Amino acid sequence: MKHSDSRSGECAARHKKEAAIETAKLLRSYARALSRHTLRSFTQEELRQRWRLGPDTVRAILASVYPNVSTLPKSFELLEVLSIDGVNDAIREWVDTTDLGRAIFCADLLTMDEWRETVIRETKLDASHYYRALKTGKHPSIRLGKSYRFRPAHAVHERKNQK
């Protein structure tokens, strides 16, 4: 019985060591990529412009992320902003994407009207069509406060799909 216990302990230790090695490799690759592609940061005013929202809405969104609103940082790293934008694994997305993808991540988001104009310039459909598509998840969007915002890449992708 002792023999099998020691064998399972050795196996667990080996798996733990292999996992630590893989984590170290991943962290090194992130560090290399981040040194090549530096991250920008945003002030609250730049976030207001990026999201095309009023200052009160921006403060409310930041308050939902930062518990102590009175001590908000003066600037917000892009990875934090992407997380607020709904990017699940922001660092991995930043590291794994192309230069164009990084430019899209840094770009200001589009409002519903800008997105609709970019996607379908000649449509006669009313806004209710777009809101239904948003609620069903047909069009990828970011919900900030009560507003929907879109990445420029999604607009380009949708326009290509319309043709």
Backbone as JSON, one array per atom type, in Angstrom:
{
  "sequence": "MKHSDSRSGECAARHKKEAAIETAKLLRSYARALSRHTLRSFTQEELRQRWRLGPDTVRAILASVYPNVSTLPKSFELLEVLSIDGVNDAIREWVDTTDLGRAIFCADLLTMDEWRETVIRETKLDASHYYRALKTGKHPSIRLGKSYRFRPAHAVHERKNQK",
  "N": [[0.82, -1.19, 0.0], [1.96, 1.21, 0.77], [3.76, 1.55, -1.27], [2.22, 2.18, -3.6], [1.12, 4.57, -2.74], [3.39, 6.22, -2.58], [4.11, 6.26, -5.22], [1.9, 7.55, -6.45], [2.17, 10.0, -5.22], [4.61, 10.84, -6.27], [3.89, 11.07, -8.93], [1.97, 13.1, -8.83], [3.62, 15.2, -7.99], [5.32, 15.39, -10.18], [3.5, 16.22, -12.19], [2.77, 18.66, -11.11], [5.18, 20.04, -11.26], [5.56, 20.07, -14.07], [3.36, 21.64, -14.81], [4.1, 24.05, -13.62], [6.37, 24.68, -15.13], [5.22, 25.03, -17.67], [3.59, 27.26, -17.12], [5.56, 29.15, -16.53], [6.82, 29.32, -19.06], [4.71, 30.42, -20.55], [4.37, 32.89, -19.24], [6.86, 34.06, -19.82], [6.65, 34.3, -22.6], [4.53, 36.13, -22.75], [5.77, 38.33, -21.53], [7.81, 38.89, -23.4], [6.25, 39.56, -25.65], [4.82, 41.77, -24.66], [6.9, 43.53, -24.26], [7.6, 44.11, -26.84], [5.25, 45.2, -27.88], [4.03, 47.79, -26.63], [1.74, 48.84, -24.08], [-0.83, 51.22, -24.08], [-2.14, 53.86, -22.02], [-5.15, 55.28, -20.59], [-6.72, 58.36, -19.82], [-9.48, 59.56, -17.78], [-10.9, 61.34, -19.37], [-10.04, 60.56, -21.93], [-11.15, 58.02, -21.95], [-13.83, 58.71, -21.94], [-14.02, 59.84, -24.47], [-13.24, 57.61, -26.02], [-15.27, 55.76, -25.45], [-17.43, 57.28, -26.1], [-19.22, 58.52, -24.31], [-20.92, 60.29, -21.67], [-19.41, 62.21, -18.93], [-20.47, 61.49, -16.4], [-21.54, 58.93, -16.83], [-19.23, 57.53, -17.51], [-17.83, 57.72, -15.07], [-19.61, 56.22, -13.5], [-19.38, 53.68, -14.67], [-16.68, 53.14, -14.15], [-16.84, 53.18, -11.38], [-18.2, 50.84, -10.94], [-16.24, 49.02, -11.3], [-14.02, 49.78, -9.79], [-13.95, 49.81, -6.41], [-13.56, 51.98, -4.58], [-14.37, 54.97, -5.37], [-13.43, 57.5, -4.85], [-10.72, 57.34, -4.93], [-9.83, 56.88, -7.55], [-7.58, 55.81, -10.12], [-5.35, 58.01, -11.96], [-4.87, 57.33, -14.56], [-5.7, 54.63, -16.81], [-4.75, 51.42, -17.58], [-4.5, 49.84, -20.79], [-5.15, 47.09, -20.79], [-6.85, 46.91, -18.57], [-8.93, 48.52, -19.48], [-9.77, 47.09, -21.73], [-10.75, 44.84, -20.43], [-12.95, 45.97, -19.1], [-14.33, 46.62, -21.39], [-15.21, 44.16, -22.07], [-13.56, 42.14, -23.02], [-12.5, 38.93, -22.61], [-9.99, 37.55, -21.88], [-7.82, 39.63, -21.73], [-5.01, 40.11, -21.82], [-4.01, 37.85, -23.14], [-5.39, 38.07, -25.57], [-4.27, 40.48, -26.51], [-1.57, 39.77, -26.79], [-1.69, 37.62, -28.59], [-2.79, 38.61, -30.95], [-2.68, 40.33, -34.18], [-0.8, 43.17, -35.52], [-2.73, 44.81, -36.67], [-4.98, 43.94, -35.27], [-4.28, 44.83, -32.69], [-4.32, 47.58, -33.15], [-7.03, 47.91, -33.63], [-8.04, 47.22, -31.11], [-7.12, 49.45, -29.71], [-8.51, 51.51, -30.84], [-11.15, 54.01, -30.89], [-14.47, 53.22, -29.84], [-17.43, 52.46, -31.75], [-20.54, 54.2, -31.99], [-24.04, 53.23, -31.96], [-25.32, 54.45, -34.17], [-23.08, 55.19, -35.75], [-21.99, 52.7, -36.23], [-24.09, 51.41, -37.58], [-24.21, 53.03, -39.85], [-21.7, 52.5, -40.94], [-21.8, 49.75, -41.38], [-24.11, 49.12, -42.96], [-24.76, 51.03, -45.39], [-26.85, 51.75, -47.08], [-29.26, 50.84, -46.09], [-32.74, 50.4, -45.4], [-33.84, 49.67, -43.09], [-35.29, 49.98, -39.83], [-34.28, 51.17, -36.52], [-35.16, 49.27, -34.65], [-34.73, 46.74, -35.76], [-31.93, 46.43, -35.51], [-31.59, 46.54, -32.74], [-32.98, 44.24, -31.95], [-31.33, 42.32, -33.15], [-29.04, 42.74, -31.64], [-29.88, 41.96, -29.07], [-30.27, 39.24, -29.45], [-27.73, 38.44, -29.85], [-26.62, 38.36, -32.35], [-25.11, 40.41, -33.51], [-21.9, 41.29, -32.54], [-21.3, 43.11, -29.64], [-20.58, 45.73, -27.24], [-21.63, 46.4, -24.05], [-21.99, 49.32, -22.39], [-22.85, 50.93, -19.63], [-26.02, 52.03, -20.35], [-25.76, 51.91, -23.01], [-24.93, 50.63, -26.26], [-21.88, 49.67, -27.77], [-19.47, 49.33, -30.41], [-16.73, 47.52, -31.84], [-14.5, 48.76, -34.31], [-13.61, 46.73, -36.08], [-15.65, 44.82, -36.02], [-17.61, 46.12, -37.43], [-16.49, 46.28, -39.98], [-16.28, 43.53, -40.54], [-19.02, 42.82, -40.51], [-19.93, 44.34, -42.67], [-18.6, 43.08, -44.78], [-19.86, 40.59, -44.67], [-22.4, 41.27, -45.49], [-22.26, 41.6, -48.18]],
  "CA": [[0.0, 0.0, 0.0], [2.85, 2.36, 0.82], [4.4, 1.68, -2.57], [1.33, 2.89, -4.51], [0.98, 5.94, -2.23], [4.58, 6.99, -2.95], [4.07, 6.41, -6.67], [0.92, 8.58, -6.77], [2.77, 11.26, -4.77], [5.62, 11.22, -7.27], [3.15, 11.46, -10.15], [1.39, 14.43, -8.57], [4.73, 16.16, -7.95], [5.78, 15.57, -11.56], [2.49, 17.03, -12.87], [2.86, 20.01, -10.56], [6.4, 20.63, -11.83], [5.29, 20.31, -15.49], [2.45, 22.78, -14.88], [4.89, 25.24, -13.28], [7.22, 24.95, -16.29], [4.35, 25.58, -18.72], [3.21, 28.6, -16.69], [6.75, 30.0, -16.69], [6.98, 29.55, -20.5], [3.65, 31.33, -20.95], [4.69, 34.22, -18.71], [7.99, 34.59, -20.59], [6.15, 34.7, -23.92], [3.78, 37.36, -22.53], [6.73, 39.4, -21.26], [8.44, 39.23, -24.67], [5.27, 40.24, -26.5], [4.5, 43.07, -24.08], [8.03, 44.44, -24.46], [7.55, 44.51, -28.26], [4.02, 45.94, -28.16], [3.71, 48.45, -25.37], [0.33, 49.14, -23.83], [-1.09, 52.62, -23.76], [-3.09, 54.06, -20.92], [-6.2, 56.25, -20.89], [-7.27, 59.18, -18.75], [-10.94, 59.49, -17.8], [-11.35, 62.09, -20.55], [-9.81, 59.71, -23.1], [-12.17, 56.96, -21.9], [-15.09, 59.34, -22.36], [-13.94, 59.95, -25.93], [-13.2, 56.25, -26.58], [-16.58, 55.14, -25.31], [-18.44, 58.25, -26.56], [-20.2, 58.61, -23.23], [-20.77, 61.45, -20.81], [-18.52, 62.0, -17.79], [-21.16, 60.79, -15.3], [-21.65, 57.52, -17.19], [-17.88, 56.96, -17.4], [-17.57, 57.55, -13.63], [-20.44, 55.12, -13.0], [-18.78, 52.44, -15.15], [-15.45, 52.95, -13.38], [-17.24, 52.88, -10.0], [-18.6, 49.43, -10.87], [-15.02, 48.22, -11.35], [-13.16, 50.21, -8.68], [-14.86, 50.01, -5.28], [-13.39, 53.27, -3.92], [-14.4, 55.94, -6.45], [-12.7, 58.71, -4.48], [-9.29, 57.14, -5.19], [-9.62, 56.32, -8.89], [-6.28, 56.18, -10.68], [-5.39, 59.09, -12.96], [-4.91, 56.7, -15.88], [-6.14, 53.24, -16.8], [-4.02, 50.64, -18.57], [-5.32, 49.29, -21.86], [-5.7, 45.78, -20.41], [-8.0, 47.17, -17.7], [-10.0, 49.06, -20.32], [-10.29, 45.98, -22.53], [-11.57, 44.01, -19.54], [-14.21, 46.68, -18.95], [-14.97, 46.5, -22.7], [-15.76, 42.82, -22.22], [-12.59, 41.17, -23.56], [-12.35, 37.96, -21.52], [-8.6, 37.36, -21.48], [-7.26, 40.78, -22.45], [-3.57, 39.97, -22.07], [-3.82, 36.83, -24.18], [-5.87, 38.64, -26.83], [-3.28, 41.47, -26.93], [-0.34, 39.08, -27.18], [-1.9, 36.69, -29.7], [-3.35, 39.22, -32.15], [-1.77, 40.99, -35.13], [-0.7, 44.62, -35.34], [-4.05, 45.37, -37.0], [-5.85, 43.64, -34.13], [-3.92, 45.74, -31.6], [-4.82, 48.91, -33.53], [-8.49, 47.89, -33.42], [-8.25, 47.27, -29.66], [-6.84, 50.8, -29.23], [-9.38, 52.49, -31.5], [-12.4, 54.4, -30.24], [-15.6, 52.37, -30.19], [-18.46, 53.1, -32.56], [-21.9, 54.25, -31.45], [-25.0, 52.48, -32.77], [-25.51, 55.15, -35.45], [-21.85, 55.08, -36.54], [-21.87, 51.3, -36.64], [-25.11, 51.15, -38.59], [-23.79, 53.73, -41.06], [-20.54, 51.81, -41.48], [-22.15, 48.39, -41.8], [-25.09, 49.06, -44.05], [-24.94, 52.43, -45.75], [-28.07, 52.02, -47.85], [-30.39, 50.06, -45.58], [-33.97, 51.12, -45.05], [-34.34, 49.06, -41.86], [-35.31, 50.89, -38.69], [-33.41, 50.82, -35.4], [-35.63, 48.09, -33.91], [-34.06, 45.57, -36.34], [-30.6, 46.33, -34.95], [-31.69, 46.21, -31.32], [-33.34, 42.81, -31.87], [-30.12, 41.56, -33.48], [-28.14, 42.86, -30.5], [-30.39, 41.15, -27.95], [-30.09, 37.82, -29.76], [-26.31, 38.16, -29.95], [-26.21, 38.24, -33.75], [-24.05, 41.4, -33.75], [-21.06, 41.43, -31.35], [-21.33, 44.48, -29.12], [-20.11, 45.97, -25.88], [-22.63, 47.17, -23.32], [-21.4, 50.25, -21.43], [-24.01, 51.63, -19.08], [-27.22, 51.64, -21.1], [-25.44, 52.08, -24.43], [-24.16, 49.61, -26.98], [-20.75, 50.16, -28.54], [-18.96, 48.31, -31.33], [-15.36, 47.68, -32.3], [-14.48, 49.0, -35.76], [-13.43, 45.47, -36.81], [-16.94, 44.16, -36.16], [-18.32, 46.82, -38.5], [-15.88, 45.84, -41.25], [-16.68, 42.14, -40.71], [-20.44, 42.79, -40.84], [-20.1, 44.88, -44.02], [-18.18, 42.02, -45.71], [-20.87, 39.55, -44.66], [-23.6, 41.77, -46.15], [-22.06, 41.57, -49.65]],
  "C": [[0.86, 1.25, 0.0], [3.49, 2.61, -0.53], [3.53, 2.47, -3.54], [1.12, 4.34, -4.06], [2.18, 6.79, -2.66], [4.6, 7.23, -4.46], [3.07, 7.51, -7.07], [1.42, 9.95, -6.33], [3.81, 11.76, -5.74], [4.96, 11.71, -8.55], [2.56, 12.86, -9.98], [2.47, 15.5, -8.56], [5.24, 16.44, -9.36], [4.79, 16.44, -12.34], [2.54, 18.48, -12.4], [4.07, 20.74, -11.15], [6.19, 20.96, -13.3], [4.36, 21.52, -15.66], [3.19, 24.09, -14.59], [5.79, 25.65, -14.44], [6.4, 25.58, -17.41], [3.92, 27.01, -18.38], [4.37, 29.57, -16.87], [6.99, 30.32, -18.17], [5.95, 30.57, -20.99], [3.95, 32.76, -20.48], [5.86, 34.85, -19.46], [7.52, 35.06, -21.97], [5.32, 35.98, -23.81], [4.73, 38.54, -22.33], [7.42, 39.85, -22.55], [7.48, 40.03, -25.55], [4.94, 41.63, -25.97], [5.66, 44.04, -24.24], [8.08, 44.92, -25.92], [6.37, 45.42, -28.56], [3.55, 46.6, -26.86], [2.22, 48.79, -25.29], [0.17, 50.62, -23.52], [-2.02, 52.69, -22.56], [-4.02, 55.2, -21.3], [-6.52, 57.06, -19.65], [-8.79, 59.02, -18.79], [-11.5, 60.22, -19.02], [-11.17, 61.27, -21.82], [-10.79, 58.53, -23.12], [-13.52, 57.49, -22.36], [-15.13, 59.44, -23.88], [-13.99, 58.56, -26.57], [-14.58, 55.61, -26.58], [-17.72, 56.01, -25.83], [-19.6, 58.32, -25.57], [-19.94, 59.88, -22.42], [-19.91, 61.15, -19.6], [-19.19, 61.25, -16.63], [-21.26, 59.29, -15.58], [-20.28, 56.84, -17.07], [-17.53, 56.74, -15.93], [-18.36, 56.38, -13.06], [-19.86, 53.77, -13.44], [-17.51, 52.14, -14.36], [-15.77, 52.59, -11.93], [-17.67, 51.42, -9.86], [-17.38, 48.5, -10.85], [-14.11, 48.5, -10.16], [-14.05, 50.57, -7.5], [-14.75, 51.39, -4.63], [-13.26, 54.36, -4.99], [-13.57, 57.18, -6.12], [-11.2, 58.57, -4.76], [-9.06, 56.47, -6.55], [-8.24, 56.71, -9.4], [-6.44, 57.29, -11.72], [-5.43, 58.52, -14.38], [-5.22, 55.22, -15.72], [-5.43, 52.52, -17.93], [-4.98, 50.02, -19.59], [-5.92, 47.94, -21.47], [-6.89, 45.92, -19.48], [-9.2, 47.63, -18.53], [-10.61, 47.95, -21.17], [-11.14, 45.04, -21.68], [-12.93, 44.66, -19.31], [-15.02, 46.58, -20.24], [-15.53, 45.11, -22.94], [-14.83, 41.8, -22.85], [-12.24, 40.22, -22.42], [-10.93, 37.8, -21.02], [-7.78, 38.4, -22.22], [-5.78, 40.6, -22.77], [-3.31, 38.95, -23.16], [-4.27, 37.37, -25.54], [-4.84, 39.63, -27.38], [-2.03, 40.79, -27.49], [-0.55, 38.28, -28.46], [-2.37, 37.35, -31.0], [-2.27, 39.85, -33.02], [-1.67, 42.47, -34.79], [-2.04, 45.3, -35.65], [-5.02, 45.13, -35.84], [-5.56, 44.55, -32.95], [-4.41, 47.15, -31.89], [-6.33, 48.99, -33.31], [-8.81, 47.94, -31.94], [-8.05, 48.69, -29.12], [-7.81, 51.84, -29.77], [-10.61, 52.82, -30.65], [-13.51, 53.47, -30.72], [-16.63, 53.16, -30.98], [-19.78, 53.11, -31.82], [-22.79, 53.42, -32.37], [-25.17, 53.14, -34.14], [-24.27, 55.04, -36.33], [-21.68, 53.66, -37.07], [-22.84, 50.98, -37.76], [-24.73, 51.8, -39.92], [-22.63, 53.01, -41.73], [-20.92, 50.46, -42.06], [-23.05, 48.38, -43.02], [-25.45, 50.49, -44.43], [-26.29, 52.7, -46.4], [-29.29, 51.28, -47.32], [-31.58, 50.96, -45.27], [-34.58, 50.56, -43.76], [-34.3, 50.06, -40.72], [-34.47, 50.35, -37.54], [-33.86, 49.56, -34.67], [-35.0, 46.81, -34.45], [-32.7, 45.36, -35.69], [-30.64, 45.96, -33.48], [-32.1, 44.75, -31.11], [-32.12, 41.95, -32.13], [-29.12, 41.6, -32.33], [-28.58, 41.94, -29.36], [-30.21, 39.66, -28.2], [-28.62, 37.44, -29.89], [-25.8, 38.01, -31.37], [-25.07, 39.21, -34.09], [-23.22, 41.54, -32.48], [-21.02, 42.9, -30.9], [-20.8, 44.51, -27.7], [-21.18, 46.81, -25.21], [-21.92, 48.0, -22.26], [-22.52, 51.11, -20.89], [-25.24, 51.11, -19.79], [-26.99, 51.66, -22.6], [-24.7, 50.87, -24.98], [-23.05, 50.31, -27.74], [-20.18, 48.99, -29.33], [-17.51, 48.58, -31.67], [-15.4, 47.92, -33.81], [-14.34, 47.72, -36.57], [-14.75, 44.76, -37.0], [-17.75, 44.81, -37.28], [-17.79, 46.38, -39.86], [-16.31, 44.41, -41.55], [-18.14, 42.05, -41.15], [-20.65, 43.29, -42.28], [-19.69, 43.82, -45.05], [-19.23, 40.93, -45.8], [-22.14, 39.97, -45.39], [-23.49, 41.62, -47.67], [-22.31, 40.2, -50.2]]
}
